[in-house]
Amino acid sequence: MDATIEQARDAKPQAVRAASEHARVAGAGLARVGASFAVKVNLCDSPLHPDKLPREVAGVPIVYEVVGRVVPRAAE
Protein backbone atom coordinates (compact mmCIF):
# COMPACT_ATOMS: atom_id res chain seq x y z
CA MET A 1 0.00 0.00 0.00
CA ASP A 2 1.25 3.48 -0.85
CA ALA A 3 1.40 5.93 2.05
CA THR A 4 -0.11 9.37 1.57
CA ILE A 5 1.58 12.55 2.74
CA GLU A 6 -1.00 12.82 5.53
CA GLN A 7 -0.19 9.30 6.75
CA ALA A 8 3.53 10.09 6.67
CA ARG A 9 2.99 13.31 8.64
CA ASP A 10 0.97 11.43 11.26
CA ALA A 11 3.60 8.67 11.51
CA LYS A 12 6.60 11.02 11.81
CA PRO A 13 6.59 11.54 15.62
CA GLN A 14 6.18 7.81 16.23
CA ALA A 15 8.98 7.02 13.76
CA VAL A 16 11.34 9.45 15.49
CA ARG A 17 10.54 7.99 18.92
CA ALA A 18 11.07 4.44 17.66
CA ALA A 19 14.37 5.30 15.93
CA SER A 20 15.59 7.20 19.01
CA GLU A 21 15.55 3.97 20.98
CA HIS A 22 18.34 2.55 18.79
CA ALA A 23 20.23 5.53 17.33
CA ARG A 24 20.97 9.23 17.81
CA VAL A 25 18.47 11.15 15.69
CA ALA A 26 19.57 14.46 14.15
CA GLY A 27 16.18 15.29 12.63
CA ALA A 28 13.38 13.97 10.48
CA GLY A 29 11.25 14.91 7.52
CA LEU A 30 9.18 13.40 4.74
CA ALA A 31 10.48 11.87 1.52
CA ARG A 32 9.03 10.55 -1.72
CA VAL A 33 9.66 6.89 -2.41
CA GLY A 34 8.27 6.14 -5.84
CA ALA A 35 4.59 7.10 -5.78
CA SER A 36 4.47 6.86 -2.00
CA PHE A 37 5.62 8.98 0.92
CA ALA A 38 7.93 7.91 3.73
CA VAL A 39 9.36 9.32 6.92
CA LYS A 40 13.04 10.14 6.49
CA VAL A 41 15.03 9.98 9.72
CA ASN A 42 18.45 11.63 9.73
CA LEU A 43 20.94 9.98 12.08
CA CYS A 44 23.94 11.55 13.80
CA ASP A 45 26.05 8.43 13.30
CA SER A 46 25.77 4.83 12.20
CA PRO A 47 23.71 2.80 14.67
CA LEU A 48 25.38 -0.09 16.47
CA HIS A 49 22.48 -2.39 15.57
CA PRO A 50 20.89 -1.13 12.33
CA ASP A 51 18.74 -4.26 12.17
CA LYS A 52 16.82 -2.96 15.23
CA LEU A 53 15.70 0.23 13.48
CA PRO A 54 12.05 -0.04 12.43
CA ARG A 55 11.44 -0.18 8.68
CA GLU A 56 7.88 1.11 8.92
CA VAL A 57 5.43 2.66 11.37
CA ALA A 58 1.64 2.55 10.90
CA GLY A 59 2.15 1.24 7.37
CA VAL A 60 4.45 4.14 6.42
CA PRO A 61 7.99 3.24 5.33
CA ILE A 62 10.95 4.77 7.18
CA VAL A 63 14.18 5.58 5.38
CA TYR A 64 17.41 6.47 7.18
CA GLU A 65 20.43 8.55 6.29
CA VAL A 66 23.52 9.20 8.39
CA VAL A 67 24.07 12.96 8.14
CA GLY A 68 26.25 13.61 11.16
CA ARG A 69 25.59 16.01 13.98
CA VAL A 70 23.57 19.04 12.93
CA VAL A 71 24.95 22.36 14.20
CA PRO A 72 23.96 25.94 13.45
CA ARG A 73 26.14 27.78 10.96
CA ALA A 74 27.52 31.22 11.64
CA ALA A 75 25.89 34.08 9.75
CA GLU A 76 27.90 35.30 6.80
OpenMM code with the backbone's topology and positions (N, CA, C; nanometers):
from openmm import Vec3, app, unit

residues = "MET ASP ALA THR ILE GLU GLN ALA ARG ASP ALA LYS PRO GLN ALA VAL ARG ALA ALA SER GLU HIS ALA ARG VAL ALA GLY ALA GLY LEU ALA ARG VAL GLY ALA SER PHE ALA VAL LYS VAL ASN LEU CYS ASP SER PRO LEU HIS PRO ASP LYS LEU PRO ARG GLU VAL ALA GLY VAL PRO ILE VAL TYR GLU VAL VAL GLY ARG VAL VAL PRO ARG ALA ALA GLU".split()
positions = [
    Vec3(0.0835, -0.1182, 0.0000),
    Vec3(0.0000, 0.0000, 0.0000),
    Vec3(0.0880, 0.1246, 0.0000),
    Vec3(0.0526, 0.2210, -0.0818),
    Vec3(0.1254, 0.3477, -0.0848),
    Vec3(0.0781, 0.4376, 0.0286),
    Vec3(0.1732, 0.5008, 0.0960),
    Vec3(0.1402, 0.5927, 0.2050),
    Vec3(0.1185, 0.7323, 0.1489),
    Vec3(0.0154, 0.7990, 0.1976),
    Vec3(-0.0114, 0.9365, 0.1571),
    Vec3(0.0748, 1.0314, 0.2402),
    Vec3(0.0807, 1.1563, 0.1984),
    Vec3(0.1577, 1.2546, 0.2737),
    Vec3(0.0967, 1.2749, 0.4132),
    Vec3(-0.0346, 1.2672, 0.4227),
    Vec3(-0.1001, 1.2820, 0.5534),
    Vec3(-0.0621, 1.1672, 0.6464),
    Vec3(-0.0590, 1.0453, 0.5932),
    Vec3(-0.0194, 0.9301, 0.6747),
    Vec3(0.1252, 0.9434, 0.7206),
    Vec3(0.2114, 0.9912, 0.6310),
    Vec3(0.3527, 1.0093, 0.6666),
    Vec3(0.3677, 1.1162, 0.7738),
    Vec3(0.2937, 1.2256, 0.7618),
    Vec3(0.2992, 1.3310, 0.8642),
    Vec3(0.2554, 1.2764, 1.0002),
    Vec3(0.1481, 1.1993, 0.9998),
    Vec3(0.0970, 1.1433, 1.1256),
    Vec3(0.1947, 1.0434, 1.1871),
    Vec3(0.2680, 0.9698, 1.1034),
    Vec3(0.3602, 0.8665, 1.1513),
    Vec3(0.4947, 0.9228, 1.1951),
    Vec3(0.5269, 1.0443, 1.1551),
    Vec3(0.6596, 1.1015, 1.1808),
    Vec3(0.6990, 1.1030, 1.3288),
    Vec3(0.6165, 1.1535, 1.4214),
    Vec3(0.6588, 1.1536, 1.5618),
    Vec3(0.6841, 1.0130, 1.6166),
    Vec3(0.6010, 0.9196, 1.5779),
    Vec3(0.6180, 0.7814, 1.6230),
    Vec3(0.7462, 0.7211, 1.5648),
    Vec3(0.7761, 0.7529, 1.4394),
    Vec3(0.8977, 0.7017, 1.3760),
    Vec3(1.0221, 0.7561, 1.4455),
    Vec3(1.0197, 0.8843, 1.4798),
    Vec3(1.1344, 0.9454, 1.5489),
    Vec3(1.1534, 0.8820, 1.6864),
    Vec3(1.0441, 0.8634, 1.7597),
    Vec3(1.0542, 0.7990, 1.8922),
    Vec3(1.1114, 0.6586, 1.8801),
    Vec3(1.0616, 0.5817, 1.7842),
    Vec3(1.1075, 0.4436, 1.7665),
    Vec3(1.2555, 0.4400, 1.7270),
    Vec3(1.2974, 0.5270, 1.6365),
    Vec3(1.4370, 0.5298, 1.5929),
    Vec3(1.5278, 0.5750, 1.7065),
    Vec3(1.4790, 0.6664, 1.7905),
    Vec3(1.5593, 0.7196, 1.9012),
    Vec3(1.5956, 0.6132, 2.0039),
    Vec3(1.5237, 0.5054, 2.0052),
    Vec3(1.5549, 0.3966, 2.0981),
    Vec3(1.6808, 0.3208, 2.0571),
    Vec3(1.7220, 0.3350, 1.9303),
    Vec3(1.8336, 0.2553, 1.8789),
    Vec3(1.9446, 0.3383, 1.8140),
    Vec3(1.9226, 0.4689, 1.7994),
    Vec3(2.0230, 0.5533, 1.7327),
    Vec3(2.0029, 0.6984, 1.7755),
    Vec3(2.1072, 0.7791, 1.7531),
    Vec3(2.0968, 0.9229, 1.7808),
    Vec3(2.0359, 0.9914, 1.6586),
    Vec3(1.9201, 1.0524, 1.6776),
    Vec3(1.8467, 1.1151, 1.5686),
    Vec3(1.8850, 1.2628, 1.5593),
    Vec3(1.9218, 1.3064, 1.4386),
    Vec3(1.9568, 1.4460, 1.4147),
    Vec3(1.8348, 1.5265, 1.3716),
    Vec3(1.7385, 1.4612, 1.3112),
    Vec3(1.6182, 1.5292, 1.2634),
    Vec3(1.5369, 1.4341, 1.1787),
    Vec3(1.4237, 1.4824, 1.1303),
    Vec3(1.3376, 1.3972, 1.0478),
    Vec3(1.2541, 1.4837, 0.9555),
    Vec3(1.2102, 1.4234, 0.8490),
    Vec3(1.1246, 1.4906, 0.7521),
    Vec3(1.0472, 1.3878, 0.6733),
    Vec3(0.9931, 1.4295, 0.5612),
    Vec3(0.9180, 1.3400, 0.4737),
    Vec3(0.9944, 1.3263, 0.3425),
    Vec3(0.9789, 1.2120, 0.2786),
    Vec3(1.0482, 1.1874, 0.1521),
    Vec3(0.9555, 1.1121, 0.0577),
    Vec3(0.9750, 1.1328, -0.0703),
    Vec3(0.9028, 1.0552, -0.1719),
    Vec3(0.9806, 0.9271, -0.1969),
    Vec3(0.9083, 0.8179, -0.2047),
    Vec3(0.9664, 0.6890, -0.2413),
    Vec3(0.8754, 0.6325, -0.3497),
    Vec3(0.9147, 0.6520, -0.4743),
    Vec3(0.8272, 0.6141, -0.5845),
    Vec3(0.7030, 0.7012, -0.5816),
    Vec3(0.5861, 0.6371, -0.5826),
    Vec3(0.4594, 0.7104, -0.5783),
    Vec3(0.4105, 0.7308, -0.4357),
    Vec3(0.4865, 0.6832, -0.3397),
    Vec3(0.4469, 0.6861, -0.1999),
    Vec3(0.5278, 0.7893, -0.1223),
    Vec3(0.4857, 0.8129, 0.0005),
    Vec3(0.5617, 0.8975, 0.0922),
    Vec3(0.6183, 0.8127, 0.2044),
    Vec3(0.7276, 0.8601, 0.2621),
    Vec3(0.7934, 0.7908, 0.3730),
    Vec3(0.8394, 0.8954, 0.4730),
    Vec3(0.8709, 0.8480, 0.5931),
    Vec3(0.9356, 0.9325, 0.6922),
    Vec3(1.0856, 0.9135, 0.6739),
    Vec3(1.1592, 1.0222, 0.6600),
    Vec3(1.3045, 1.0143, 0.6493),
    Vec3(1.3641, 1.0574, 0.7827),
    Vec3(1.4397, 0.9699, 0.8434),
    Vec3(1.5028, 0.9983, 0.9719),
    Vec3(1.6517, 1.0164, 0.9476),
    Vec3(1.7035, 1.1333, 0.9849),
    Vec3(1.8454, 1.1630, 0.9726),
    Vec3(1.9148, 1.1247, 1.1032),
    Vec3(2.0218, 1.0481, 1.0909),
    Vec3(2.0941, 0.9984, 1.2079),
    Vec3(2.2264, 1.0714, 1.2243),
    Vec3(2.2668, 1.0902, 1.3499),
    Vec3(2.3942, 1.1550, 1.3796),
    Vec3(2.5129, 1.0668, 1.3422),
    Vec3(2.4984, 0.9374, 1.3604),
    Vec3(2.6052, 0.8431, 1.3297),
    Vec3(2.5440, 0.7072, 1.3004),
    Vec3(2.6263, 0.6168, 1.2520),
    Vec3(2.5769, 0.4826, 1.2202),
    Vec3(2.5349, 0.4113, 1.3480),
    Vec3(2.4167, 0.3511, 1.3471),
    Vec3(2.3713, 0.2805, 1.4669),
    Vec3(2.4515, 0.1527, 1.4888),
    Vec3(2.4669, 0.1142, 1.6153),
    Vec3(2.5381, -0.0094, 1.6470),
    Vec3(2.4632, -0.1316, 1.5967),
    Vec3(2.3312, -0.1262, 1.5997),
    Vec3(2.2481, -0.2391, 1.5565),
    Vec3(2.1435, -0.1895, 1.4562),
    Vec3(2.1831, -0.1670, 1.3317),
    Vec3(2.0886, -0.1131, 1.2333),
    Vec3(1.9684, -0.2043, 1.2099),
    Vec3(1.9850, -0.3324, 1.2362),
    Vec3(1.8741, -0.4255, 1.2174),
    Vec3(1.7599, -0.4006, 1.3165),
    Vec3(1.7857, -0.3264, 1.4240),
    Vec3(1.6818, -0.2961, 1.5225),
    Vec3(1.6006, -0.1714, 1.4872),
    Vec3(1.6460, -0.0948, 1.3891),
    Vec3(1.5704, 0.0230, 1.3475),
    Vec3(1.4436, -0.0218, 1.2753),
    Vec3(1.3287, 0.0359, 1.3103),
    Vec3(1.2050, -0.0040, 1.2428),
    Vec3(1.2078, 0.0366, 1.0957),
    Vec3(1.1495, -0.0448, 1.0117),
    Vec3(1.1436, -0.0176, 0.8675),
    Vec3(1.0133, 0.0504, 0.8282),
    Vec3(0.9132, 0.0415, 0.9173),
    Vec3(0.7876, 0.1111, 0.8920),
    Vec3(0.7138, 0.1336, 1.0227),
    Vec3(0.6281, 0.2334, 1.0219),
    Vec3(0.5429, 0.2661, 1.1366),
    Vec3(0.4045, 0.2970, 1.0803),
    Vec3(0.3038, 0.2310, 1.1329),
    Vec3(0.1644, 0.2546, 1.0903),
    Vec3(0.1494, 0.2408, 0.9391),
    Vec3(0.2235, 0.1476, 0.8798),
    Vec3(0.2146, 0.1244, 0.7365),
    Vec3(0.2925, 0.2225, 0.6510),
    Vec3(0.3655, 0.3151, 0.7144),
    Vec3(0.4450, 0.4145, 0.6417),
    Vec3(0.5917, 0.3726, 0.6475),
    Vec3(0.6577, 0.3618, 0.5319),
    Vec3(0.7993, 0.3244, 0.5333),
    Vec3(0.8859, 0.4317, 0.5995),
    Vec3(0.9963, 0.3859, 0.6584),
    Vec3(1.0946, 0.4765, 0.7176),
    Vec3(1.2262, 0.4555, 0.6447),
    Vec3(1.2860, 0.5644, 0.5996),
    Vec3(1.4183, 0.5582, 0.5376),
    Vec3(1.5148, 0.6344, 0.6274),
    Vec3(1.6394, 0.5897, 0.6293),
    Vec3(1.7406, 0.6472, 0.7178),
    Vec3(1.8585, 0.6983, 0.6363),
    Vec3(1.9195, 0.8051, 0.6871),
    Vec3(2.0432, 0.8551, 0.6293),
    Vec3(2.1307, 0.9067, 0.7436),
    Vec3(2.2568, 0.8685, 0.7410),
    Vec3(2.3517, 0.9196, 0.8394),
    Vec3(2.4025, 1.0525, 0.7862),
    Vec3(2.3708, 1.1611, 0.8580),
    Vec3(2.4075, 1.2956, 0.8137),
    Vec3(2.5079, 1.3616, 0.9051),
    Vec3(2.5353, 1.3001, 1.0196),
    Vec3(2.6246, 1.3612, 1.1155),
    Vec3(2.5479, 1.4526, 1.2089),
    Vec3(2.6199, 1.5108, 1.3019),
    Vec3(2.5588, 1.6011, 1.3979),
    Vec3(2.5220, 1.7317, 1.3302),
    Vec3(2.4032, 1.7790, 1.3535),
    Vec3(2.3566, 1.9039, 1.2930),
    Vec3(2.3880, 2.0187, 1.3890),
    Vec3(2.4601, 2.1190, 1.3387),
    Vec3(2.4951, 2.2356, 1.4204),
    Vec3(2.4597, 2.3622, 1.3425),
    Vec3(2.4257, 2.4689, 1.4133),
    Vec3(2.3957, 2.5941, 1.3446),
    Vec3(2.5215, 2.6513, 1.2792),
    Vec3(2.5032, 2.7131, 1.1654),
    Vec3(2.6138, 2.7781, 1.0961),
    Vec3(2.6172, 2.9248, 1.1338),
    Vec3(2.7357, 2.9797, 1.1345),
    Vec3(2.7525, 3.1225, 1.1645),
    Vec3(2.6973, 3.2037, 1.0477),
    Vec3(2.6397, 3.3190, 1.0793),
    Vec3(2.5889, 3.4081, 0.9750),
    Vec3(2.7062, 3.4627, 0.8941),
    Vec3(2.6826, 3.4777, 0.7671),
    Vec3(2.7899, 3.5299, 0.6802),
    Vec3(2.7798, 3.6783, 0.6640),
] * unit.nanometer
topology = app.Topology()
chain = topology.addChain("A")
for resn in residues:
    res = topology.addResidue(resn, chain)
    for name in ("N", "CA", "C"):
        topology.addAtom(name, app.Element.getBySymbol(name[0]), res)
